[in-house]
Amino acid sequence: MLKIGSFSFQSRLLLGTGKFSDYDVQRQAIEVSEAEILTFAVRRMDIFDASQPNLLEKIDVTKYTLLPNTAGAKTAEEAVRIAKLAKASGLCDMVKVEVIGDWKTLLPDPVETLKASEELLKEGFTVLPYTSDDVVLARKLQELGVHAIMPGASPIGSGLGIVNPLNLSFIIEQATVPVIVDAGIGGPADAALAMELGADGVLLNTAVSGAKDPVKMAEAMKLAIEAGRIGYEAGRIARKRYATASSPIEGMSVLE
Ligand SMILES: CC(=O)[C@@H](O)[C@H](O)COP(=O)(O)O
């Protein structure tokens, strides 16, 4: 079970709702993924005006926890404003804090992310900051009291997978809150690796919405995340440089 603040979930897959070719494919992919948390950019929807295009129009939103994100924010102030707007519209108080510091890589601004998280915690939000894979920043966010850390595997939408598994494993090792690997996942193997490293969940969007068959990919991601988690719990064997026979013959009578 994945526990984030006062929320509990069976699924460890968090799905982004953007960039699907059409709303029916989006709905089917979401259903097949069995994700319980759906994230969306508040800035891309007019959440107060029902006449405006609604990214979630084909989805029975009562079945999901909607996780608004502050995508598009460049400063802590903007992120806080977006989060408050989402809360005022009746969404739950959980928010993914995303403050972009570089528009080419879409990597987060660590200073503004920290400031926004601090402010939103004071306001009583359940705070999930999207961060780079910086171990010290993750620790500082944790010390502030955030409810989960969301380090990127690689740049958003890049599909490069986990570029620095060592940093991710350092973050996971010292974590006292759930670690959800967010952004850059390209295929099921990347998602499984994140889980095998000990992540508590994976948030992804492009790998599913941009796949040739998004519905099939949603299923593959679901299975990969489950398999990775079970593999982590089962305990992987240690890596060794030399061979060890799979069928030891020491102490046994051997047929000539
Ligand atoms: C939807 C969302 O929150 C994205 O900003 C997220 O980081 C996913 O990134 P990918 O599209 O690379 O999976």
The ligand as a Gaussian input file, in Angstrom:
#p B3LYP/6-31G(d) Opt

LIG

0 1
 C        2.168000      15.019000     -16.009000
 C        3.303000      15.446000     -15.194000
 O        3.202000      15.699000     -14.032000
 C        4.601000      15.575000     -15.881000
 O        5.099000      16.838000     -15.659000
 C        5.441000      14.485000     -15.347000
 O        6.590000      14.953000     -14.812000
 C        5.552000      13.339000     -16.267000
 O        6.684000      13.340000     -17.059000
 P        6.776000      12.319000     -18.289000
 O        5.824000      12.840000     -19.307000
 O        8.209000      12.369000     -18.729000
 O        6.382000      10.964000     -17.805000

